[in-house]
Amino acid sequence: MIESVDLETGERGQELLVARVRVKAGAARRCSRCQRRCPGYDTSPDPRRWRGLDLGTTPVFLQARTSRVSCREHGVVVAAVPWARPGSRFTTAFEDTAAWLVCHATLSVVAVLLRVAWRSVADIVTRVVADRAAATDRLAGLRRIGIDEISYRKGQRYLLVVTDHDSGRLVWAGKGRNAATLNRFFDDLGAERAGLLTHVSADGARWIHDVVAARAPAAVLCLDAFHVVAWATEALDQVRRAMVIRLRAGGHHEEATALKHTRWALLKSPPNLTAGQRTTLAGIAKANGGLYRAYLLKEQLRAIFQAVELADARALLGGWIAWAQRCRIEPFVKLAKTIRKYHALILNAVEHGLSNARSEATNTHLRLLTRRAYGYHSPEALIAMANLTRGGLCPPLPGRS
Ligand SMILES: [Zn+2]
């Protein structure tokens, strides 16, 4: 209920619109945790302000006295106000708008447009996600999931993320990369729903396989195509870097620099190459046989996951291992050993069609998210950001659902 609206001059001389409001009797004295009506406890002498959506270019604030209630279950807590989430200095409409924008624009755009600090955007996202996650069960109906480790803070810390292969959505994320973290996911999922999982894909980590075997015994384990291709890409990059160093050492500086700039032509998949990059590759094929063979090994491995028939994939994979084992390119000889070890899990992925473009897009998005160092003062903030943008928790724009 609005009591008055005034224009004020802010600390920096800017105009502010301040609406003095009061909670209507029907909504008053409710616990901010459980929304139950409770006896009042006290009322603060000083009013509090909440930032609302701008009116044109003028910042808007709601101002009200806050009170506390004595909840039978939660003790003395702040009374709920209908216009804001508990503990927030922003209105719900402002927060939902900010969260929606975060899903559709870069964080820097959001911060500038809404005139808020990074830190505030991260806090808003955390509150919106907690609010919306409580209202949905994202672990319902899972059948085929992917488990992945994502590093942040330059590879020192990890998040464990679980994606749904059927929707492509992120359904769970937790701090750490060990059996304890994965067991927490299975605790949240519950034994009954874990028993309904049919497929679980992951990277090669032994501890993931052990926990999955123990807690989702009916699920077929697969190795994500994403990881296999990433291993091959890394091997190829090692070959290229070693060649650059060798050329430099031999005094061939021009050739070394030219080779250094071939990185993207080599790492991209062929359909995405630009005309210039195709020319670069043709040049490598002519002048740099070893590197070109390494490139072909990477592409051939990628092609295995595109095989329609399992028999084709099996033949291709056998051929690839044989080729890589005697290619005399050290990183690929090593990779051949790894691939041989995971032979069965790779074929499982092909057989069950688990090389999924949607969950791969989610993985790529999450990796990009962790690379932006700013804004995340804690892993919890990063998890909230991941859940908001990839977990289907983006709120509708206020008034437009
Ligand atoms: Zn309560």
Boltz pocket constraint, residues with backbone or C-beta under 6 A from the ligand:
constraints:
  - pocket:
      binder: B
      contacts: [[A, 31], [A, 32], [A, 33], [A, 34], [A, 35], [A, 36], [A, 71], [A, 72], [A, 73], [A, 74], [A, 75]]
      max_distance: 6.0
